[in-house]
Amino acid sequence: MAIAFVLLICLGYLLGEDLNSAISSAYTSSEYEELISKDADENLATKPKAYLTYVLFDDLFNMVDDNSGVKQVQGNPDELQTLTVEKFVIKKTGFVYIYTSNESGENVYFDNLVISHNSGPLLEETHYYPYGLKMADISSSALKGVNYPENRKKYNGNELQSKEFGDGSGLELYDFNARTYNQQIGRFLQIDPLPDDGEQESWTPYHYAINDPIRIMTLTGKYGVIF
């Protein structure tokens, strides 16, 4: 008998069969054997090979050893036993895979599986390429309830126009107040309202940060740079 539960610690992109397939590929028999052998007190030969197992995978489905382990059933026959995992801090965003299993020839029944997840203060972590395109693989958001509005202030504190249409789609462009910015090509879609300022004659009026976003920021859409 085996019962499995997956808890998303961050807002992931894999759902349903894709998520199960990714976990199955990452969690092999060798990882499992290593896990149950980590603590000799939780792998006693004199007790049933029946376990409560918890495994944390990071965003790339690498197992996080410090947040993974097992609890072996160690009570007497025909006796109720509580398997308790003490509170611990999740060290990486990703997925917690929790399940019960019985590999022995004895009947072992599991019931009342309770999992508590307490969110930390960090709600979002976003990384960007120099011109503002999101680095999705290393960015993440915490699971949030309806009381948390979506954060639209993204690259350099400007508002991302996203999902603004009725069908859930959007322009996926930035509102820089004076102009609209396309982070995929690193260009504004309108000319600079101050084209004669700052000796810009040698630059395209659609440029962002004088083509040097590592050192320079343009915050309002008008010429005026911050080094």
N, C-alpha and C positions, 0 to 999 in steps of 0.2 A: 504494500500500500504506500503510495506516495502522493503528497499534496503539495502544490507549489504556489507561491505568491511572489509577484514581482512588484517592487516599489520603485517608482521613478523619483530619484532625488533631484534631478533637474528636468527641465522640459526637453525631452528628446524628440528625435525625428522618426524613430523606429517604433512601429506599432504592430500588434497582432503577430502574424506569422514571421514578419521580418525580425521582430525583437526576439522571438523564441529561437529562430534560426541563428541569430547572432550569438545568443547565450550558449546554445548547444555547441557551436563551433569553438567558443572560447573556453568552455568548461568541460574539459576532457577527463578521461578516467585518471590520468596521471595527476592532474590538479586535485581531483577528488581524493585520491590516495594520500597525497601530500597533506591535504587539509585534515583528514581524520587521524593522521599520524603526528600532527603538530603537538598535541597535548596527550601524553600517555594516560592521564587520568580520565580522559574522555574516550578512550579506546581500550577498555578493559576486556580481556578475553573471557573473563568469568561472567560477563553481563551480555545481554542481547545486543546484537549489532543493529540497534535501532537508534536513530538520531534525529535531532532538530538541527538543521544545517542552515547557515546564513553566509552568503557570499556577496561581496561588493565588487562590482566591475566599474572601472572608470569609463569616461566617455568613449574611449577606444576599445573597450571590452578587455582590458587587462585586469586580472584579478588583483585586488588590493589586500595584501596579506594581513595587515593590521586590523582590518575590519571584516575579517572572514574567520569562520570557525564552526565547531560542532558542539552539541550537547548530547551526551549519550544517556539513554534510559538506564538507570542504575538502581531502581527500586526492587523490592521483592515481588515475586509472582502474585498476581491478583491484588495488587496494591496500587493505589493512585499515586502518581508522582508529578510534581510540577517542574518542568524544565524552564529555567529562567536565564536569559542572557542579560547581564547587567548593562545599564546605559553606557553608550560610548558615542564619541563624536565622529561623524562621518568625515573622513579626511579628504575625500575627493568627490566631485560631482559624478553622477553616473547612475547605476542601477543596482539595487539590492535584490538578490534572488534568495528567497527563503522557502524551505520545504521540509517536510518530515518524511522519513523513509524507514523501512524495516527490511534488513537483509538476513535476518535469522530465520530459523524454522519455527519459531514460536509466534503466537498471535500477540501483536502489540497494537493497541488502538490509541490514536491521537485525537484529541478534541479540544475545542476552545482555544484555537490559535489566535493570539492577540498581538498586534504590532502597533507600536506608537512611534510617530514621526514628529519631532518638534523642529520647526524651521528655525534657522539662524537669522541674523540680521541682514545678511547679504542676499539681495533679491536678484541681482543681474551682474554679469561680467561679460563685457563685449570688447573684442579686439578688432582692430581695423588695419587694412592695408593703407599705405600712405595717403592715397587719394580718397579714402573714406569707405571703400567697399568692406563689408563685414567679413571677418575670418570666421566662418560658421563652425568649423571643426573644433576650435578652441574657445568658443563663446558659449555661454549658457545662461539660463534663467531659472530661478527657483520656482517650484510649484506654488502658485498664488491663487487665492480665492477671489470671489467677485468684489471684495472690498478694496482690491488693489487695481487702480486704473492702469492701462497699458502705458508704458514709458515710451513716448515718441521723441524725446530729446536725446538724440544720438550723437553722431559725429560732430565734434567741436561744439556741442550744446545746441545744435540746430534741429529743427523738427523734420522727421522723416514722414513724407506723405505716403502712407501705406494702408491698404484695406479700407480706403475711404469710399469705395463704391458699394452699391447695394448687394452685389454678388460676392463681396469679399475680396475682390481684386483691388489694385491700387496703382498709382503711378510709380511708386518706389523711387521717388526723387526727393531731394532735400529742399526745404523752404529756407532760404538764407535772407528772408525779409525783402531785400531789394531785387533778388533774382532767384531763379530755380536752378539747382545744381544736380548734375548727373554724376554720381560717384563712380559709375562703371567706366566712364571715359575720361573723368577728371576735368570736365568742362562745364561752365555755365551755359544755359540755353538762351540767354539774352546777353546783349552787349553791356559792358560796364557803364553805369550811369555817369561815371566820372572818367571818361576815356582819356582826358588830357592831363590828369593828375599823375604825378610820379614818373614822368617821362616814359609812359607806356607805349609810345608810338611804335617801338620795335616788337611789341608783343601783340598777339591776337587779343581782341577785346573780350573773348570768351574764356581766357585763361583763369586757372585757379592757383592762387599763391605763387604767381610768377613761375609756375612749373617747378616749384621747390617745396613741396608740402612737408618735408622732413624738418626744415628750419623755419618755415613761414606759414602763418594762418591768415585766412581771409574770413572774418566772422560774420559780416553783415551783407555780403554780396556786392558792396561797393569797394572801390580801391581804398586801401588803408590796411596795411599789413602789420602783423605782430611777429617779431622775431623771437 
